[in-house]
Amino acid sequence: MSIPIHKYDVVIVGAGLAGCAAAREAAHAGLSVCVLTKLHPLRSHSGAAQGGINAALSEEDTVELHEFDTVKGSDYLGDQDAIKLMCEKAPETIRWAERMGAVFSRNDEGKIAQRPFGGQSKPRACYAKDRTGLTLLQTIYEQAHRDGVDFKDEYYVSDLIYENGKVNGVFAFDLIDSKPMIFNARAVMFATGGYGRAFRINSNAHANTGDALSIVARHGLPLEDMEFVQFHPTGIAGSGVLISEAARGEGGILYNSKGERFMEKYAPNKLELASRDVVSRAITKEILEGRGCGENKDHVLIDLTHLGEEIIMTRLPELRDLAITFLGQDMIKEPISIAATAHYSMGGIPVNKDGHVRKNTKEFVEGFYAAGECSCVSVHGANRLGANSVLEALFFGRHVGQTIVEDVKRGIAFKDAKVTDATPALERIESIRTSSGNEKVPALREELQQGMTDNAGVFRTEKSLLVQQENIKKLKERFKNVRIDDKSKIYNTDLQEAIEFSHMLDYSSFIVDGAIHRKESRGAHYREEYQTRDDENFLKHTMAYMDKDGNIKTEYMDVVMGYFEPQERTY
Ligand SMILES: Cc1cc2nc3c(=O)[nH]c(=O)nc-3n(C[C@H](O)[C@H](O)[C@H](O)COP(=O)(O)OP(=O)(O)OC[C@H]3O[C@@H](n4cnc5c(N)ncnc54)[C@H](O)[C@@H]3O)c2cc1C
């Protein structure tokens, strides 16, 4: 079979904020850049970010405070070299985005407006109404086009071409007609976003299936801190669709079925603006202890009515629309129903602060980079603060783009790919397409997601995690017996979903395995049997590797410390 081999200096997988920012920088410096994305770029999940992007811009705020809040928010697992770099560069990142054309909301003095977010000492989140992500994404995407980036929309990447410690490209197929091809490059960057779809109740786009993580893991490369999944306090009850933290930032108050403002009990100082892990556990606890609202007592209420119509219509118009669409509740007139929802992936492909992917705790892979939510540069450690992730994607996207330019100039070798490099990926796809078992992907996926929400969610126990480990093992066996009905090559979404599900199975096993090994509670990871943080044994990153049989081996890696010594974390 003849397979086209396309050659570029740089191939980037993913066209969210991280991918677009990196592509723009590399192309602006004169490199030939191709961006592969399974969605139209503007449908990337970055476009769903409502609340904002952090930077210590105002006179009352400082970079050091931003650093401290981020380190504390991370429950001291964040790498302080990367945190320092990101917080120092945050104001410049905002100015850069503005120069590129992004229009931020302004305050009465005409300065960029900033709203308070959970776990932050000062109002720090810059925003464009409640459409911050979309505004930024449209701007950077446009600018990347202007610099000549070659965007290939609706191309699905399903393998990495990796040999002798060097990445030489990726394998992809065109979703329109399933045509396979190789993209051969000096430098490959993954910017494929998060993995929240592993959970039934989640706030993520359907595309957030963590493909790149499993692709990397299948080559024996490590994944870092996968047990840390953030549960956002305010998902729409039942579906998990996000009501942004802007709702609490603007003054939303949480009530249980007894009409109690229960955050007074859990975080007497910060109340609703404690960090996300704290508020999510409080909400879940109220529900588990029978103080939930509604017929099934499965949610609590957030009240925004006191803000009045004008504030809601100017600052939270999209949130109001979402609540009307999904709940039939108008936040101007009544409190709305919410519960915790799987939201963000702190773990991912391990990288250093310049975006070089780690081969193990000591070495790096040549020509391979990652940034954004799929990566773990560990600025968020065990828990991410609201509005730090759009910052991470935009800043590190740009920064890693610049790293690639420097590395290419210094001379990363171009190694020609061979047609046979596509063989493993082609065989995998054909085995799914032609398999004639009796299992169906949607049913298997539902079982995985329900199991993850029930057994590896906000509260975890040894028992629940072992149950889920077993579930995943059985689902992997059943997946061998899967059958897809659409055997054609034209827009075969059945096939795509089956491949995506196989990725979800692999990385979910990392989430569960990491959670079993981490016998402590830290940030978003909460173990009922070990309710406190254990710095002596677990102030370290999980580095996990999968063998050919799917077994996972765990190592640990030191946390990069800095000015801030671990303290007790209270809000
Ligand atoms: C509802 C919601 C609201 C949020 N609000 C905020 C907020 O207000 N502030 C904040 O800081 N953070 C927020 N976040 C988090 C933040 O938006 C994301 O972490 C960040 O935008 C991720 O950017 P990214 O570039 O890494 O990935 P994404 O924007 O998710 O882009 C991923 C890209 O990878 C491509 N891709 C994936 N797999 C493949 C494949 N196999 N082949 C080809 N292409 C592939 C996709 O097509 C897409 O282009 C929010 C998240 C959600 C879900």
Ligand as a Chemical Component Dictionary entry (heavy atoms), coordinates in Angstrom:
data_LIG
# 
_chem_comp.id                   LIG 
_chem_comp.type                 NON-POLYMER 
_chem_comp.pdbx_formal_charge   0 
_chem_comp.three_letter_code    LIG 
# 
loop_
_chem_comp_atom.comp_id 
_chem_comp_atom.atom_id 
_chem_comp_atom.alt_atom_id 
_chem_comp_atom.type_symbol 
_chem_comp_atom.charge 
_chem_comp_atom.model_Cartn_x 
_chem_comp_atom.model_Cartn_y 
_chem_comp_atom.model_Cartn_z 
_chem_comp_atom.pdbx_ordinal 
LIG C1  C1  C 0 -16.188 23.929 30.092 1  
LIG C2  C2  C 0 -14.782 24.326 30.421 2  
LIG C3  C3  C 0 -14.501 25.607 30.873 3  
LIG C4  C4  C 0 -13.199 25.983 31.202 4  
LIG N1  N1  N 0 -12.970 27.242 31.667 5  
LIG C5  C5  C 0 -11.700 27.628 31.960 6  
LIG C6  C6  C 0 -11.428 28.960 32.379 7  
LIG O1  O1  O 0 -12.307 29.821 32.454 8  
LIG N2  N2  N 0 -10.147 29.279 32.681 9  
LIG C7  C7  C 0 -9.125  28.376 32.602 10 
LIG O2  O2  O 0 -7.995  28.717 32.892 11 
LIG N3  N3  N 0 -9.368  27.111 32.180 12 
LIG C8  C8  C 0 -10.622 26.722 31.846 13 
LIG N4  N4  N 0 -10.849 25.445 31.397 14 
LIG C9  C9  C 0 -9.708  24.576 31.085 15 
LIG C10 C10 C 0 -9.021  25.054 29.797 16 
LIG O3  O3  O 0 -9.975  25.570 28.908 17 
LIG C11 C11 C 0 -8.279  23.929 29.087 18 
LIG O4  O4  O 0 -7.447  23.252 29.992 19 
LIG C12 C12 C 0 -7.391  24.459 27.946 20 
LIG O5  O5  O 0 -8.115  25.333 27.132 21 
LIG C13 C13 C 0 -6.826  23.314 27.153 22 
LIG O6  O6  O 0 -6.214  23.786 26.002 23 
LIG P1  P1  P 0 -5.369  22.818 25.086 24 
LIG O7  O7  O 0 -4.845  23.662 23.966 25 
LIG O8  O8  O 0 -4.418  22.066 25.896 26 
LIG O9  O9  O 0 -6.416  21.742 24.520 27 
LIG P2  P2  P 0 -7.833  21.850 23.767 28 
LIG O10 O10 O 0 -8.311  23.224 23.619 29 
LIG O11 O11 O 0 -8.724  20.865 24.420 30 
LIG O12 O12 O 0 -7.489  21.341 22.296 31 
LIG C14 C14 C 0 -7.184  19.991 22.015 32 
LIG C15 C15 C 0 -6.932  19.847 20.526 33 
LIG O13 O13 O 0 -6.402  18.553 20.269 34 
LIG C16 C16 C 0 -7.010  17.996 19.115 35 
LIG N5  N5  N 0 -6.898  16.522 19.228 36 
LIG C17 C17 C 0 -7.114  15.740 20.323 37 
LIG N6  N6  N 0 -6.884  14.451 20.030 38 
LIG C18 C18 C 0 -6.520  14.405 18.726 39 
LIG C19 C19 C 0 -6.161  13.343 17.835 40 
LIG N7  N7  N 0 -6.125  12.071 18.228 41 
LIG N8  N8  N 0 -5.856  13.667 16.558 42 
LIG C20 C20 C 0 -5.903  14.961 16.125 43 
LIG N9  N9  N 0 -6.233  16.002 16.933 44 
LIG C21 C21 C 0 -6.535  15.712 18.215 45 
LIG C22 C22 C 0 -8.415  18.537 19.147 46 
LIG O14 O14 O 0 -8.980  18.516 17.862 47 
LIG C23 C23 C 0 -8.168  19.971 19.656 48 
LIG O15 O15 O 0 -7.874  20.823 18.580 49 
LIG C24 C24 C 0 -12.149 25.051 31.067 50 
LIG C25 C25 C 0 -12.410 23.774 30.608 51 
LIG C26 C26 C 0 -13.714 23.400 30.314 52 
LIG C27 C27 C 0 -13.968 21.989 29.879 53 
# 
loop_
_chem_comp_bond.comp_id 
_chem_comp_bond.atom_id_1 
_chem_comp_bond.atom_id_2 
_chem_comp_bond.value_order 
_chem_comp_bond.pdbx_ordinal 
LIG C1  C2  SING 1  
LIG C2  C3  SING 2  
LIG C2  C26 DOUB 3  
LIG C3  C4  DOUB 4  
LIG C4  N1  SING 5  
LIG C4  C24 SING 6  
LIG N1  C5  DOUB 7  
LIG C5  C6  SING 8  
LIG C5  C8  SING 9  
LIG C6  O1  DOUB 10 
LIG C6  N2  SING 11 
LIG N2  C7  SING 12 
LIG C7  O2  DOUB 13 
LIG C7  N3  SING 14 
LIG N3  C8  DOUB 15 
LIG C8  N4  SING 16 
LIG N4  C9  SING 17 
LIG N4  C24 SING 18 
LIG C9  C10 SING 19 
LIG C10 O3  SING 20 
LIG C10 C11 SING 21 
LIG C11 O4  SING 22 
LIG C11 C12 SING 23 
LIG C12 O5  SING 24 
LIG C12 C13 SING 25 
LIG C13 O6  SING 26 
LIG O6  P1  SING 27 
LIG P1  O7  DOUB 28 
LIG P1  O8  SING 29 
LIG P1  O9  SING 30 
LIG O9  P2  SING 31 
LIG P2  O10 DOUB 32 
LIG P2  O11 SING 33 
LIG P2  O12 SING 34 
LIG O12 C14 SING 35 
LIG C14 C15 SING 36 
LIG C15 O13 SING 37 
LIG C15 C23 SING 38 
LIG O13 C16 SING 39 
LIG C16 N5  SING 40 
LIG C16 C22 SING 41 
LIG N5  C17 SING 42 
LIG N5  C21 SING 43 
LIG C17 N6  DOUB 44 
LIG N6  C18 SING 45 
LIG C18 C19 SING 46 
LIG C18 C21 DOUB 47 
LIG C19 N7  SING 48 
LIG C19 N8  DOUB 49 
LIG N8  C20 SING 50 
LIG C20 N9  DOUB 51 
LIG N9  C21 SING 52 
LIG C22 O14 SING 53 
LIG C22 C23 SING 54 
LIG C23 O15 SING 55 
LIG C24 C25 DOUB 56 
LIG C25 C26 SING 57 
LIG C26 C27 SING 58 
# 
